[in-house]
Amino acid sequence: MTDVRRVRVGDLPELVALIAEHAVYEKADPPAEGLAERLEPLLFGSPEPRLIGLVAELEDGGPVVGYATCSAEVSTWDGVEYLHMDCLFLRDGHRGLGIGELLMDAVRQEALRLGLGHVQWQTPVWNDGAIRFYERIGATSKDKRRFFLPVR
């Protein structure tokens, strides 16, 4: 049995470890030092935090095997807010077991709780497994590229 719940302050070390594993999986640079300290105010700094963190743990109090993070954003073209899912990741050996669907259901519930009509996210074009999963649960995609512009 897997439980999906909001991340707790005590989960931060394990969440940071999952984020580091996610970076390796996506062939990205590892997170910079001090990630837990930067995430804490985003996740816990107000009654309605800027960043919503969800974790999947095996049984009550078991190991955390996946996470999702999301936050409300705005679509200028549509003139509406939506929930942006920044990350969804499951540890190797825990994919294909229905845990991803549990996390996605929890993300949907967060969108509903906030009164938002849809969820958006992205995945690398080479991640065929994720793309199949997202299409299987009814998601559609748009071809776009994401750009990053340093401001410092």
C-alpha atoms as one frame of an Amber mdcrd trajectory, in Angstrom:
protein
   0.000   0.000   0.000   1.268   3.486  -0.862   0.197   6.719   0.807   0.440
  10.109  -0.874   0.557  13.081   1.466   1.843  16.621   1.768   5.543  16.887
   2.412   6.543  17.619   6.023   9.559  19.556   7.296  11.117  16.279   8.445
  10.905  14.981   4.862  13.251  17.654   3.483  16.446  15.525   3.551  14.688
  12.676   1.747  13.004  15.095  -0.670  16.375  16.633  -1.543  17.775  13.125
  -2.120  14.863  12.372  -4.468  15.448  15.655  -6.309  19.117  14.714  -6.757
  18.067  11.296  -8.136  15.609  13.068 -10.435  18.422  15.278 -11.763  20.545
  12.213 -12.523  17.583  10.533 -14.234  16.998  13.603 -16.420  20.726  13.956
 -17.185  20.770  17.386 -15.518  23.183  19.114 -13.175  22.732  18.201  -9.516
  20.974  20.666  -7.231  23.216  23.315  -5.682  24.155  23.026  -2.023  21.578
  24.350   0.436  18.517  23.153  -1.491  16.633  22.145   1.667  17.115  25.638
   3.107  15.810  27.232  -0.106  12.820  24.880  -0.326  11.716  25.200   3.293
  10.207  28.714   3.059   8.600  27.860  -0.293   6.960  24.737   1.132   6.214
  25.857   4.688   6.594  29.650   4.838   2.914  30.570   4.868  -0.531  29.040
   5.410  -0.875  28.733   1.606   2.690  27.958   0.518   4.073  29.064  -2.847
   5.148  25.474  -3.579   2.980  22.434  -2.902   5.012  19.318  -2.198   3.574
  15.814  -2.247   5.363  12.574  -1.400   4.523   8.926  -1.954   5.567   6.666
   0.876   5.280   2.911   1.156   2.770   2.193   3.907   2.362   4.570   6.820
   5.783   5.875   7.739   7.575   3.731   5.153  10.253   4.985   2.803   9.429
   7.853   0.461   9.663   6.572  -3.113   8.411   9.518  -5.142   7.370  13.130
  -5.130   5.505  15.790  -7.036   5.704  19.557  -6.688   3.343  22.150  -8.090
   2.299  25.788  -7.840  -0.397  28.053  -9.202   0.588  29.989 -12.340  -1.173
  32.172 -14.917  -1.875  31.596 -18.602  -1.919  34.982 -20.301  -3.421  33.540
 -23.490  -6.316  31.959 -21.610  -6.568  34.615 -18.898  -6.794  31.941 -16.193
  -4.723  30.415 -13.448  -3.637  26.794 -13.681  -1.595  24.416 -11.563   1.929
  23.974 -12.882   3.435  20.623 -11.915   7.145  21.285 -11.814   8.271  17.785
 -10.902   6.964  14.244 -10.767   9.486  11.525 -10.021   9.481   7.937  -8.795
  12.546   6.044  -7.685  13.765   3.267  -9.937  11.908   0.059  -9.133   8.710
   1.911  -8.200   7.530   2.888 -11.681   4.673   0.988 -13.295   3.076   0.143
  -9.934   0.323   2.775  -9.941   2.212   5.165  -7.652   2.524   7.782 -10.403
  -1.243   7.752 -10.822  -1.672   8.258  -7.075   0.636  11.281  -7.230  -1.194
  12.650 -10.285  -4.527  12.188  -8.505  -3.153  14.173  -5.560  -1.961  16.913
  -7.940  -5.451  17.012  -9.511  -6.969  17.312  -6.050  -4.698  20.272  -5.301
  -5.892  21.953  -8.509  -9.502  21.366  -7.502  -8.853  22.624  -3.965  -7.438
  25.847  -5.424 -10.297  26.182  -7.924  -8.002  25.738 -10.909  -9.285  24.176
 -14.120  -6.240  22.316 -15.350  -2.673  21.171 -14.694   0.298  21.780 -17.001
   3.794  20.269 -16.950   6.644  19.267 -19.204   8.869  16.250 -19.634  12.019
  15.652 -21.667  11.288  14.581 -25.248  13.399  11.438 -24.781  11.392  10.245
 -21.720   9.197   7.775 -23.599   8.003   6.041 -20.423   6.702   9.276 -18.920
   5.111  10.308 -22.208   3.274   6.959 -22.452   2.136   7.317 -18.832   0.846
  10.862 -19.342  -0.970   9.934 -22.545  -2.484   6.877 -20.843  -4.010   9.048
 -18.101  -5.546  11.349 -20.732  -3.021  14.179 -20.985  -2.207  15.871 -24.288
   0.921  17.774 -25.241   2.100  20.796 -27.194   5.464  20.991 -28.907   7.430
  23.807 -27.329  10.936  24.360 -26.119  11.715  25.759 -22.699  14.290  28.543
 -22.506  16.264  29.825 -19.528  17.678  33.343 -19.285  20.007  34.156 -16.408
  19.364  37.590 -14.927  22.460  37.911 -12.756
